[in-house]
Amino acid sequence: MPKMGESVAEATILKWLKKEGDVIEADEAVLEIATDKVDSEVPSPAGGILHKRLFEEGQVVKVGEVIAHIQAEGEEKPKTAAPAASQTKVSESGNGSVSKSVPVPTSAASVKTSVEDVPRLSASGRFYSPLVRSIAKEEGISVEELDSINGSGLNNRLTKQDLLKHLESGQKGIQKQVSPASEPAKASAPSYTPPSISVSGGTEIIEMDRMRKLISDHMVMSKHTSPHVTSFVEADVTNLVKWRDKVKKEFEKKENEKITFTPLFIEAVCRAIKDFPMVNVSTDGNKIYKKNFINIGMATALPSGNLIVPVIKNADHLNLIGLTKAVNDLANRARQNKLKPDEIQDGTFTLTNVGTFGNVMGTPIINQPQVAILAAGAIRKKPAVVETPEGDAIAIRHMMFLSLSYDHRVVDGALGGSFLRRIADYLENFDMNRSF
């Protein structure tokens, strides 16, 4: 299993593209895998015969694990051994010392991932990775008990090490007791029973695909995590539209790239973030992590109807040509399912262009762990009041709405509103005489 990014430790095998005994060439795709970030294909590092597949479809595999044996021409068939699980001794205190063996999966091959048994997102809004859910299922740990375990990951996320430490401490099945005097009480999540859905002969039931489930979980988690506030401004982008109309043919001829409005919006966002750097942050409890780099995520609609957010790293270091090439490349490869996991993570701010679908404005949901997201509406010709040396006049102008959703825990109205207004100012004061 290849390394797919610093924060990606495991992947799920979606589909084997080759059977045992098939001849494969170097760099030929052998299987399709999925991480929490993206789906991708794994190419063969060498040519030969696929001798043995060590994992089945649907299993979770750690990065670095051997997933298959390739037999080169003239090579003896390699011997395969079944993956083993290590045994960790757990001492339980009581009326005497009782010791028992707890199986701890060292390879995800030992656990079939029926992750539906343990939800990815609990009622409290807490995320659990496939490996944590697999261990919890194996050990019979309830969701309520998982929620009670302190996590060492970002936003109190529960890691494999946290769960194993919990098992080794002999606290399995014991809910953490919180003293009201030592810690403020937390309101319990209200019970909620979804309304029943009437199903008749005219109703079609469609199972969510994997990506739609991930999007669903991520959106619910974001609303659970951040108190959302949305501010709006209307911007006169006439100069920007006229400049693009003037240069787009020459730009495409010289750079072999079509220039859209997206890189122009990203350029303005980067400038505004430098003016208001406290929008470019993440929060964890009472700590604010200020990012001294600007990585812009751009929401991209896929042919399947799903959504993915590739990230332009260090976007403020790129000129307009570089931004245009990055936007077009990431968007094209996103639609072809060819993005790498590293290319959809570590974003610090997200832009979604709802104007692409003819929408004039939107109230986007924050892409966690970021604290703000900008929606750019459709650019439309409208009558507007303009100031001239002879006085105010009504003129036809290119107008658009910009809407910013932000996390009110760390971004107040003054900061969010000023930041949004600054983006609009940069777009409205676009230099008609600039080169690209």
N, C-alpha and C positions, 0 to 999 in steps of 0.2 A: 504494500500500500504506500503510494508516494506521499511525500510531504506536500501539503496543499496550503500552507500559510502558517504563521506562527501561532495563531489562536485555534487552529483546527487540529484536534488530536485524534479524531476518529471519523469514519465514514461508513455509510450503509451501502451494501451492494444492491443495486437496483436490478441489474440484468446482466447475465453473461452473454456476450456476443459470440463466443466460441465454445465448442464442446470439446470434451476430452478426446484426444486423437486428431484434432484439426491441425492442419499446417498453418502456421502464422508467420508473418514477415515482421521484421523490425519496424517499430513505430506504428504497427497496425493496431487499431482499437480492439481490446480483448473483452472489456466489460465496462458497464456504466455504473458510476457511484454517485452518491448524494451525501452532502454534508448539510449542516444547518444553514449554510450560506448559499450553496449552488450545486447544480448537477453537472457532472462532467464525465468524459470518457478517459479510460486509462490505457495508454498505448503500451505495446510490448517492448521491453528494453532490448530484445534480441529476437532473431528468427529461429524457428525450430518447430517442434510439435508440442502442443499443449498436453502434457502428460497427466497432470493431476490438478484438480481444483480443490482447494482446501477449505473453502467457505461456500455456503449456499446463498442464493438470492434472499434478501431480507435480513441478513446477519450484519451486525455492526463489527467493524474491524479497526483496530488501532493503527495509526500511522507507523510504518516500519515493520508490520507483521507480514510474513510471507503468505500470499493469497493463492499462489499457483506455482507449479513447477513446469519449466519449459525444457524439453529435452532437445539438445542440439544434435545435429547429424553425427552418427558414430558414437554418441555418448551413451553410457549405460543408464538405465532407468533409475532415477533417484529413489531412495527409500523414504517413505513418508511415515510420520508418526502423528498420532492423534494429539491435538492440543490438550494440554493438561491444565488443571486448575490448582493453584497453590492452596494450602490449607493454613489458616491462621487460627491459633489457639486463643480462645476467649475465656477469661476467668470471670466467673460470676460469683459475687460475694453473697453470702447468705448464712444459713446455719451450717457452716462448713464450706469447703472449697470445692466447687464443681467446675470441671473443665470440659469443654466440648469443642468439636471442630466445626468451624464455619467456612464453607467454601467461598473463596474470594476469586472471581474471575480475573485471571491475568491476561486472558485473550477473550475478545468478544465472541470468539467461535464457540465458547462453551455455553453461550446464552442465546437462544432464539429471540429475536426482538419483537415480541408481541407487546409493543409499547402502548397499545390501546388500553391495557389493564391498568397502567399507571399514567394518568393524564400528563401531557406535556406542560399544561398550565393548570395550576391548582385554583381552587375557588378564591384564594387570597391573592391571586395574580402572580405567583412565584413560578419561575421556569425550572424545568428539570431536563437534563440532557438524556439522550438515549441510554448511555452507560449507567447513569444513576438510576434511571427507571428500571433497567434490567436487573441491577443488583437488588433494588428494593423489591421487585417482584420475586426474585429468587429467595430472598430472606423473609418474605411475608410482611414487609413494612407498609403500613397504611399511609395514605396521603396526609392524614392528620399528623401522624408522627413525623413524616418528612418535613412538614411545615414547622414543626417545633424545633428542628435541629438548626443551630446557627451555622451559616455558611461563610466561608472565607473568600469566596469569589466576589466579583464586582456586583454591587447592589444586593449583597447578602446571598449571592447565588451559591447553591449547594454543589460542591465538587465531589468527585469520587473519594478523595482523601478524607473529606469531612464525614462522609457516610461510613467509610471503613473505621474511622476513629470512633464514631458513635457505636458501631458494632463491637469493637474491641473493648470499649468502656463498660460493656455489660448493661447498657441503658436501653437496649432494645425493648420496645413495648412500654417504656416509662415516659410519659409525657412530661415535658419540662414545666416545672411549677414556677410561677412568677409571683413574687410578693408585691402586693399593691404599694407597700411602703417603699420598696426599693426601685420599682420601675413603674412608670405610668401605664395604666391599663389601656389596652388597645381594643377598639370597637370590633366586635366579631362581625364577620361578613354576613350580611342579611341572607336568609334562606330565600331561594328563588326557584320556582318551578316553572319551566318554560311552558307557554300555552300549547295545548294539543293542536296538531295540524290535521285537518280533515283531508283524508286521502280517498280519492274516487278513481274511477276508470280513466278519467281525463287528466290524471296527475302522473307526471314522470319523476321518478326519484333518481337523482344524480349523485354519485359518490364524489366527495371532494378529492382532487388529486393531491399529491404530497405537497406541492408548492402552495396550493390554495390553503391547506391546513396550516402551513408555516405562516403565511400572511395573516390568516385569521388569528392565530395565537399571538403573533407579534402586535397586531393592532389592538386586541383586547388588553394585552399586557401594557401597552403604551397608555391607554386610557386609564387603567388602574394605577399606573405609576405617576403620571404628570397631570396636574390641574391645567387643562388647556384654555388658553385665551387666544382669540384671533382678532387682529387689527387689519384695517383696510385703508388703502390710498388709491386714488385715481391719478394716473400719470399721463402727461402729454408726450408721446414718444414720436412725434412727427419727424423730428430731425433724424432720429435713429432709423426710422423706416425709409426715409428718402435716401440716406447714406447707403443703406444696404441695397436698395434698388439700383443705386448708381454704380456700385462696385461689384455686385455679385457675379456678373459675367466675367469680368476681368479676374476676379478672385479664383473662380473655378478654372479659368484658362491657365493661370500661373501656378496654382497650388493643387490642381486636380481634386479639389474638394468643394462641396457646396456649403456655403455659409448660411446657417440658419440663425434664428434669434437667440437660441439657447446659449451659445458661447458669449454673446453680447450681454445677456442677463447674468451669466456666471462672472464675467469681468466686473460688472457693477457690484455684485454681491461681495466679491473679494475685496474691492476697495472699501465698501461699507464695513466689512468685518474688521479691517485694519483701523477704521475710525472708532468702532465699538467692539473691542475684542472680548468683552464679557458675554457676548452672544455665542462665541466660539468655545463653549465650555461643556462639561458633563458634571453630573453631581452624584455623590454616593453618600447617603446619610447627611451629615452636617458638613461634608467636605465638597469643595468645588474644584474641579480639575480644569484649569485654564490651558487650552491648547495653543502652543506657539507655532502651529502650522495650520494651514487651511486646506482641508480635503473636502471637496464638494461632491456630494452624491446627487445623481440626476435620475429621477424616477423614470423608468422606461417600460412602456406597455409591450407585452409579448404577444405573438400570434395566438397563443393559447388562451388569451384573455387575462393571464396573470400579470403580475408586476414584479420588477426587479430593480435594484438601485445600484448600478455600477458607480464607482468612486474615482474621481480625478484627483490624484495625490498631488499635493503642493501646487494647487491650481493657481495660486497667486504668483508663482514663479514663471508661468507660461504667458507668452504674448497671445494676441488674438488668433494668429495662425496656429500656434500650438494648441490652444483651447479648442479651436474648430476641429483639428485633426483628432484630438483626444475624444471629443464628444461623438464624432461620426464613427470612430473606430469602436468605442465601447458600445454604442447603440447598435451597430451592425452585428457585433459578436454576441451581444445579449440576445438578439432575435434569432441567432443561429445556435444558441445554447453552447457557446464556446468561451464563456468567461471563466477565468481562474478564480478560486476562492479569495485570493488576496485582493482581487479587483472589486469586490463588493463588501469590503470591511474597512474599518478605521475612518469612516466618514465623520466629519465634524459639523457639517451643515448640509441640508438637502434642499434641492430645487425640484418642483414638479410643475410642468407646463400644461395646465389644464386647458389652455387656449387651443392646444392641438386638436381637441375634440369639440371646439366651438363654444366652450364654457367661458362665461365672462368672469367668474370668480369661483373660489372654493374655500373650504375650511379644512385643510389637510391635517392628518394625524402625525404627530411628531415621530420621527424615526429614532427610537431609543438606541443608545444612551445620549443622543443629541438633545438639545433643548429648544430648537427652533427649526421650522421648515417654511419655505416660501412657495406660494402658488402664483404662477403668472397666468393671467387670464387672456382671452382673445383680444387682439388689437382690432378695433373697429373705428370706422370713420363716423365722427359725431360733430354736431355744431357745438362750438365752445367759445367762451369769451376770451379774447386775446387783447393784450395791451399794445397799443401802437402810439407813435409820437403824436398822432392826431386824436388820440383818445381810445376808449374801449371799442371793440368791434366784434361781431359774430363771424367766425370763420369755421371752415371744415377742417378738423384736426384728427390725427390718429391717436385714439385714447385707449387706455387699458387699465384694468384693476390689478393691483398687487395685494395679496393677502398673506399675512404672516401669523402662523400659529406658534405659540411659545409656551414654555413651562413656567407657570406663574410662581413656582417655588423659588426660582433664581432669577427670572427675568420679569421685572415689573413693567407696568404700562409705559412709563417714561422711557425706559431703555428700549423696549420692543417697538414702541411707536416712533421714537427718534431714529432707530436703525432702519425701519421700513421707509420712513420719509427720506433718509439719506440715499437709499437705493433708488427711489423714484427721482431724486434730484440728479443723480449721476446719469440716469437714462434720459431725463428731460433736457439736460445740458450737454447732450452728446455733440461732439465736435464734427460738424459737417465736412470740414476740410482735412480731417485726419487721414493718414494712410493706414493700410492694414499690415 
